[in-house]
């Protein structure tokens, strides 16, 4: 059995919250399985909270306080952990941003927007300002900065294995000025090549394909079950039910088969970047 990984309680408010949960649970002599009983939440979910990777919903905090007899401690601190976790991200994405730091692999399908881990500052700002035009300038900057900070995981010695499938429309229909589009595409190439990632383009001619329902991400972990994240306009959902995760992963495998080979995909992005740099619309 591998050695137990204790969370660093000093790393963040969620990490402190999770470490305290583990301490109280073990002091009560309960396993994760026993603590989860009657909560309608799975053991992996509780384990991720203890590691500071996921926030605790208020209903679960109530259950934990009752089970551990902690006099409302986790209910009172639930909101503090939630606010600390957001850090410039939308609330529904906060868990995903935290979990990707611990991911062993990340697989993105991007039909409408370039994935956050591949975005440039100019692209991120355009997306935030366009989708949320009512935000104050300081809030926009906070969200853009948070998105840029996420890319720091590529600087790790052991970054997650990365696979991204982008719809061809993302490189053919510019939302930025030509020079900024060229910067974006060159940045994508740099990230994929420097991290030994895999990128594929789904051609515009693929009218029907296995993932016609929107953006999807799958993350795997060295010591926890995989999860799937799906996102709409102003909401997102983390899915950890094993049967559904399996179905999503099978669909992603089919999407890989429908997309262009990696070498051809990178060549397409490189050619488009050069066209934008020369002031031309990519063919």
C-alpha positions as CSV (number, residue, x, y, z in Angstrom):
1,X,0.0,0.0,0.0
2,X,1.4,3.4,-0.9
3,X,2.2,5.9,1.9
4,X,-0.6,8.1,3.0
5,X,-0.5,11.7,1.6
6,X,-1.4,14.1,4.3
7,X,-2.7,17.5,3.0
8,X,-0.6,20.6,3.7
9,X,-3.0,22.6,5.9
10,X,-1.0,25.8,5.4
11,X,-1.4,25.7,1.6
12,X,-4.8,27.4,1.5
13,X,-8.1,27.8,3.3
14,X,-9.6,24.8,1.6
15,X,-6.5,22.7,2.5
16,X,-6.9,23.8,6.1
17,X,-10.6,23.0,6.0
18,X,-9.9,19.5,4.5
19,X,-7.1,18.8,7.0
20,X,-9.4,19.6,9.9
21,X,-12.1,17.3,8.5
22,X,-9.6,14.4,8.3
23,X,-8.4,15.2,11.9
24,X,-12.0,15.3,13.3
25,X,-13.0,12.2,11.4
26,X,-10.0,10.1,12.5
27,X,-10.4,11.4,16.1
28,X,-14.0,10.1,16.0
29,X,-12.7,6.7,14.8
30,X,-14.6,6.9,11.5
31,X,-13.6,5.7,8.0
32,X,-14.5,7.7,5.0
33,X,-17.1,5.1,4.2
34,X,-18.7,5.4,7.6
35,X,-18.7,9.2,7.4
36,X,-20.3,9.1,3.9
37,X,-23.2,6.9,5.1
38,X,-26.5,8.7,4.8
39,X,-25.0,11.8,3.1
40,X,-25.9,10.9,-0.6
41,X,-22.2,11.6,-1.3
42,X,-19.5,9.2,-2.4
43,X,-16.2,8.4,-0.7
44,X,-14.2,9.9,-3.5
45,X,-16.0,13.2,-3.0
46,X,-15.2,13.3,0.7
47,X,-11.6,12.3,0.0
48,X,-11.1,15.2,-2.4
49,X,-12.5,17.6,0.2
50,X,-10.0,16.3,2.8
51,X,-7.2,16.9,0.3
52,X,-8.4,20.5,-0.2
53,X,-9.3,19.8,-3.9
54,X,-13.1,20.3,-3.7
55,X,-15.4,22.5,-1.7
56,X,-18.0,21.1,0.8
57,X,-21.6,21.7,-0.1
58,X,-23.6,23.1,2.8
59,X,-25.9,20.1,3.1
60,X,-22.8,17.9,3.5
61,X,-21.4,20.2,6.1
62,X,-24.6,19.8,8.1
63,X,-24.3,16.0,7.8
64,X,-20.6,16.0,8.9
65,X,-21.3,18.2,11.9
66,X,-24.1,15.9,13.0
67,X,-22.0,12.8,12.4
68,X,-18.8,14.1,14.1
69,X,-20.6,16.2,16.7
70,X,-18.5,19.2,15.9
71,X,-21.1,21.8,17.0
72,X,-21.6,23.4,13.6
73,X,-17.9,24.0,12.9
74,X,-18.0,22.8,9.3
75,X,-21.3,24.7,8.5
76,X,-19.8,28.0,9.9
77,X,-16.5,27.6,7.9
78,X,-18.1,26.2,4.7
79,X,-18.7,29.7,3.2
80,X,-15.1,30.8,4.1
81,X,-13.7,27.8,2.2
82,X,-16.0,28.5,-0.7
83,X,-15.0,32.1,-1.0
84,X,-11.3,31.3,-0.7
85,X,-11.5,28.6,-3.4
86,X,-13.1,30.9,-6.0
87,X,-10.0,33.1,-6.4
88,X,-11.4,35.0,-9.5
89,X,-13.1,32.0,-11.0
90,X,-16.9,31.5,-11.4
91,X,-18.2,29.5,-8.4
92,X,-19.2,26.6,-10.6
93,X,-15.6,26.3,-12.0
94,X,-13.7,26.8,-8.7
95,X,-13.5,23.1,-7.9
96,X,-12.3,22.3,-11.5
97,X,-9.5,24.9,-11.2
98,X,-8.4,23.4,-7.9
99,X,-8.6,19.8,-9.1
100,X,-6.6,20.4,-12.3
101,X,-3.5,21.2,-10.2
102,X,-3.6,17.5,-9.0
103,X,-4.6,15.9,-12.3
104,X,-2.5,13.2,-13.9
105,X,-4.2,13.8,-17.2
106,X,-6.5,16.4,-18.7
107,X,-8.6,15.8,-21.9
108,X,-10.4,18.8,-23.3
109,X,-13.0,19.1,-26.0
110,X,-13.5,22.7,-27.1
111,X,-16.2,23.3,-29.7
112,X,-16.7,27.1,-29.1
113,X,-13.9,28.5,-27.0
114,X,-10.2,27.8,-26.8
115,X,-9.6,25.9,-23.4
116,X,-8.4,28.2,-20.6
117,X,-5.1,26.4,-20.3
118,X,-4.3,27.4,-23.9
119,X,-5.5,31.0,-23.8
120,X,-3.5,34.2,-24.2
121,X,-4.3,37.2,-22.0
122,X,-5.8,39.0,-25.0
123,X,-8.1,36.1,-25.8
124,X,-9.1,35.5,-22.2
125,X,-10.0,39.2,-21.8
126,X,-12.1,39.2,-25.0
127,X,-14.0,36.1,-23.9
128,X,-14.7,37.5,-20.4
129,X,-15.8,41.0,-21.7
130,X,-18.0,39.5,-24.4
131,X,-19.7,36.9,-22.3
132,X,-20.1,39.0,-19.2
133,X,-20.2,42.7,-20.4
134,X,-21.8,43.9,-17.2
135,X,-18.7,43.1,-15.1
136,X,-16.7,45.9,-13.5
137,X,-13.2,46.4,-15.0
138,X,-11.5,45.2,-11.8
139,X,-13.6,42.1,-11.8
140,X,-12.7,41.4,-15.4
141,X,-9.0,41.8,-14.5
142,X,-9.4,39.4,-11.6
143,X,-11.0,36.8,-13.8
144,X,-8.4,37.2,-16.5
145,X,-5.5,37.0,-14.0
146,X,-7.0,33.8,-12.5
147,X,-7.2,32.2,-15.9
148,X,-3.6,33.1,-16.7
149,X,-2.5,31.8,-13.3
150,X,-3.9,28.4,-14.1
151,X,-1.3,28.0,-16.8
152,X,1.4,27.9,-14.2
153,X,0.9,24.1,-14.0
154,X,2.7,23.8,-17.3
155,X,5.9,25.0,-15.5
156,X,5.9,22.0,-13.2
157,X,8.4,19.2,-13.5
158,X,5.6,16.7,-14.0
159,X,2.7,18.6,-15.8
160,X,-0.4,16.5,-16.5
161,X,-0.6,14.6,-19.7
162,X,-2.7,16.8,-22.0
163,X,-4.9,16.0,-24.9
164,X,-7.1,18.7,-26.6
165,X,-9.5,18.5,-29.4
166,X,-10.5,21.8,-30.9
167,X,-13.2,22.5,-33.5
168,X,-11.7,24.0,-36.7
169,X,-14.0,27.0,-36.4
170,X,-11.9,28.2,-33.5
171,X,-9.0,29.0,-35.8
172,X,-11.0,30.0,-38.9
173,X,-13.4,32.5,-37.2
174,X,-11.3,35.1,-35.5
175,X,-12.5,36.9,-32.4
176,X,-9.3,39.0,-32.1
177,X,-7.3,41.2,-34.4
178,X,-5.1,39.2,-36.9
179,X,-1.9,39.8,-35.0
180,X,-3.5,38.7,-31.7
181,X,-5.0,35.6,-33.4
182,X,-1.5,34.7,-34.6
183,X,-0.2,35.1,-31.1
184,X,-2.9,32.9,-29.8
185,X,-2.3,30.1,-32.3
186,X,1.5,30.3,-31.8
187,X,0.9,30.1,-28.0
188,X,-1.2,27.0,-28.5
189,X,1.6,25.4,-30.5
190,X,4.2,26.3,-27.9
191,X,2.2,24.9,-25.0
192,X,1.3,21.6,-26.8
193,X,4.9,21.0,-28.1
194,X,6.7,22.0,-24.9
195,X,4.4,19.8,-22.7
196,X,4.5,16.9,-25.2
197,X,0.7,17.2,-25.3
198,X,-1.5,16.0,-28.1
199,X,-3.8,18.3,-30.1
200,X,-6.3,17.4,-32.8
201,X,-8.6,19.5,-34.9
202,X,-12.1,18.4,-35.7
203,X,-12.8,19.5,-39.3
204,X,-15.7,21.9,-40.0
205,X,-16.9,19.3,-42.5
206,X,-17.7,16.9,-39.6
207,X,-21.4,18.0,-39.3
208,X,-22.2,15.0,-37.1
209,X,-19.8,13.8,-34.4
210,X,-19.9,12.0,-31.0
211,X,-19.7,15.2,-29.0
212,X,-22.3,17.7,-30.4
213,X,-23.5,18.7,-26.9
214,X,-20.9,21.3,-25.9
215,X,-17.6,21.7,-24.0
216,X,-16.3,18.7,-22.0
217,X,-13.3,17.9,-19.9
218,X,-12.1,14.7,-18.3
219,X,-9.5,14.6,-15.5
220,X,-7.8,11.6,-14.0
221,X,-5.8,11.5,-10.8
222,X,-3.1,9.2,-9.3
223,X,-5.0,8.5,-6.2
224,X,-8.7,9.3,-7.0
225,X,-11.3,8.2,-9.5
226,X,-11.6,10.3,-12.8
227,X,-14.2,13.1,-13.1
228,X,-15.9,14.8,-16.1
229,X,-16.7,18.4,-16.3
230,X,-19.3,19.9,-18.6
231,X,-20.1,23.6,-19.1
232,X,-22.9,25.8,-20.4
233,X,-23.2,29.5,-20.6
234,X,-23.4,30.4,-16.9
235,X,-23.2,27.0,-15.3
236,X,-21.0,23.9,-15.1
237,X,-21.3,20.4,-13.7
238,X,-18.8,18.0,-12.2
239,X,-19.7,14.4,-12.8
240,X,-18.1,11.6,-10.8
241,X,-20.7,8.8,-11.2
242,X,-18.6,6.0,-12.6
243,X,-21.0,4.8,-15.2
244,X,-21.5,8.3,-16.7
245,X,-17.7,9.0,-16.6
246,X,-17.2,5.8,-18.5
247,X,-19.7,6.9,-21.2
248,X,-18.1,10.3,-21.6
249,X,-14.7,8.7,-22.0
250,X,-16.0,6.4,-24.6
251,X,-17.5,9.3,-26.5
252,X,-14.2,11.2,-26.3
253,X,-12.4,8.2,-27.8
254,X,-14.9,8.3,-30.7
255,X,-14.2,12.0,-31.1
256,X,-10.5,11.3,-31.3
257,X,-11.1,9.0,-34.2
258,X,-13.2,11.6,-36.0
259,X,-10.6,14.4,-35.6
260,X,-7.6,15.0,-37.8
261,X,-4.3,13.3,-36.9
262,X,-2.1,15.4,-34.5
263,X,0.6,16.1,-37.1
264,X,-1.9,17.4,-39.6
265,X,-3.7,19.4,-36.8
266,X,-0.5,21.2,-35.7
267,X,0.3,22.0,-39.4
268,X,-3.1,23.5,-39.8
269,X,-2.7,25.7,-36.8
270,X,0.8,26.8,-37.9
271,X,-0.4,27.7,-41.4
272,X,-3.3,29.7,-39.9
273,X,-1.0,31.5,-37.5
274,X,1.2,32.5,-40.5
275,X,-1.8,33.7,-42.5
276,X,-3.0,35.9,-39.7
277,X,0.5,37.3,-39.2
278,X,0.5,38.2,-42.9
279,X,-2.9,39.9,-42.6
280,X,-4.7,37.2,-44.5
281,X,-7.8,35.2,-43.5
282,X,-6.8,31.5,-43.3
283,X,-8.1,29.3,-46.1
